[in-house]
Amino acid sequence: MIDKFLRFRELKERGIVKNRVTLHNRIKHQGFPEGRKIGPNTRAWTETEIAEWLASRPTDRKPWPTPRREKTDAA
């Protein structure tokens, strides 16, 4: 089976990235695959490497900490 290449536009359409800054940050800080250059200004990713990256992501967000109540002096 031949893997389909996805360009930035397809990543955006699928909701994986919102803009190029998000893409850069995901590559740099979140382990997103770098993809491969297929032209002087064109980068592409395989569907497989995107699926593997998505599968490696956490599915639950950390809960917000419960705010602590301040103690009041009961006199």
GUPALUM-627475 format. One record per residue (C-alpha): residue in one letter; residue number from 1; x, y, z. Coordinates in pm, 1 decimal. Last residue first. Layout:
BEGIN
+-----+-----+----------+----------+----------+
! res !   n !     east !    north !       up !
+-----+-----+----------+----------+----------+
!   A ! NUM !        X !        Y !        Z !
...
+-----+-----+----------+----------+----------+
//
This chain:
BEGIN
+-----+-----+----------+----------+----------+
! res !   n !     east !    north !       up !
+-----+-----+----------+----------+----------+
!   A !  75 !  -1399.3 !   3392.7 !   6709.8 !
!   A !  74 !  -1390.6 !   3200.0 !   6382.5 !
!   D !  73 !  -1070.2 !   3298.3 !   6205.2 !
!   T !  72 !  -1111.5 !   3232.2 !   5836.7 !
!   K !  71 !   -909.8 !   2977.7 !   5644.6 !
!   E !  70 !   -866.9 !   3054.0 !   5276.8 !
!   R !  69 !  -1011.6 !   2798.3 !   5046.8 !
!   R !  68 !   -776.5 !   2624.1 !   4813.0 !
!   P !  67 !   -867.3 !   2617.4 !   4449.0 !
!   T !  66 !   -886.9 !   2266.6 !   4303.8 !
!   P !  65 !   -611.7 !   2214.8 !   4050.0 !
!   W !  64 !   -730.3 !   2196.2 !   3690.3 !
!   P !  63 !   -749.4 !   1842.5 !   3565.9 !
!   K !  62 !   -475.0 !   1720.8 !   3333.6 !
!   R !  61 !   -609.3 !   1671.7 !   2986.2 !
!   D !  60 !   -696.0 !   1327.4 !   2867.5 !
!   T !  59 !   -599.2 !   1166.9 !   2535.6 !
!   P !  58 !   -223.1 !   1195.8 !   2558.3 !
!   R !  57 !    -52.6 !   1197.4 !   2217.4 !
!   S !  56 !    119.3 !    884.7 !   2082.4 !
!   A !  55 !   -175.6 !    793.2 !   1858.9 !
!   L !  54 !   -160.9 !   1138.7 !   1695.1 !
!   W !  53 !    209.7 !   1093.1 !   1618.8 !
!   E !  52 !    147.6 !    747.9 !   1471.6 !
!   A !  51 !   -138.7 !    879.5 !   1256.2 !
!   I !  50 !     80.9 !   1165.7 !   1129.6 !
!   E !  49 !    364.2 !    923.7 !   1046.8 !
!   T !  48 !    121.6 !    695.5 !    861.9 !
!   E !  47 !    -48.5 !    973.1 !    666.1 !
!   T !  46 !    290.7 !   1066.8 !    528.4 !
!   W !  45 !    418.8 !   1419.2 !    580.1 !
!   A !  44 !    495.5 !   1689.9 !    325.2 !
!   R !  43 !    711.6 !   2001.8 !    298.6 !
!   T !  42 !    708.0 !   2251.0 !     13.2 !
!   N !  41 !    919.1 !   2561.9 !    -33.8 !
!   P !  40 !   1205.5 !   2427.4 !   -249.5 !
!   G !  39 !   1016.2 !   2108.5 !   -329.5 !
!   I !  38 !    934.3 !   1770.6 !   -174.4 !
!   K !  37 !   1095.6 !   1849.4 !    159.2 !
!   R !  36 !   1027.4 !   1576.7 !    410.4 !
!   G !  35 !    826.8 !   1555.6 !    727.4 !
!   E !  34 !    958.6 !   1697.7 !   1050.8 !
!   P !  33 !    747.6 !   1461.4 !   1259.7 !
!   F !  32 !    570.9 !   1619.5 !   1558.4 !
!   G !  31 !    770.3 !   1553.3 !   1874.9 !
!   Q !  30 !    595.2 !   1816.9 !   2083.7 !
!   H !  29 !    854.0 !   2093.8 !   2124.5 !
!   K !  28 !   1021.8 !   2173.0 !   1790.6 !
!   I !  27 !    785.6 !   1999.7 !   1548.7 !
!   R !  26 !    476.9 !   2108.8 !   1741.9 !
!   N !  25 !    611.9 !   2462.8 !   1768.0 !
!   H !  24 !    678.0 !   2483.0 !   1392.8 !
!   L !  23 !    330.1 !   2351.1 !   1309.8 !
!   T !  22 !    166.0 !   2595.0 !   1551.8 !
!   V !  21 !    361.6 !   2881.2 !   1390.6 !
!   R !  20 !    256.0 !   2757.2 !   1046.1 !
!   N !  19 !   -113.7 !   2787.0 !   1129.7 !
!   K !  18 !   -403.2 !   2598.6 !   1285.5 !
!   V !  17 !   -249.5 !   2251.7 !   1302.7 !
!   I !  16 !   -397.9 !   1901.7 !   1325.8 !
!   G !  15 !   -749.2 !   2019.0 !   1243.7 !
!   R !  14 !   -786.7 !   1791.8 !    940.1 !
!   E !  13 !   -809.4 !   2091.5 !    705.2 !
!   K !  12 !   -489.6 !   2236.3 !    857.6 !
!   L !  11 !   -293.7 !   1915.4 !    807.9 !
!   E !  10 !   -433.6 !   1897.7 !    453.6 !
!   R !   9 !   -314.5 !   2253.4 !    377.3 !
!   F !   8 !     30.0 !   2182.5 !    524.1 !
!   R !   7 !     87.6 !   1894.3 !    283.2 !
!   L !   6 !    -13.9 !   1534.5 !    329.9 !
!   F !   5 !    156.1 !   1252.8 !    140.6 !
!   K !   4 !    -41.1 !    935.4 !     84.3 !
!   D !   3 !    120.3 !    604.7 !    177.1 !
!   I !   2 !    133.2 !    341.4 !    -94.8 !
!   M !   1 !      0.0 !      0.0 !      0.0 !
+-----+-----+----------+----------+----------+
//
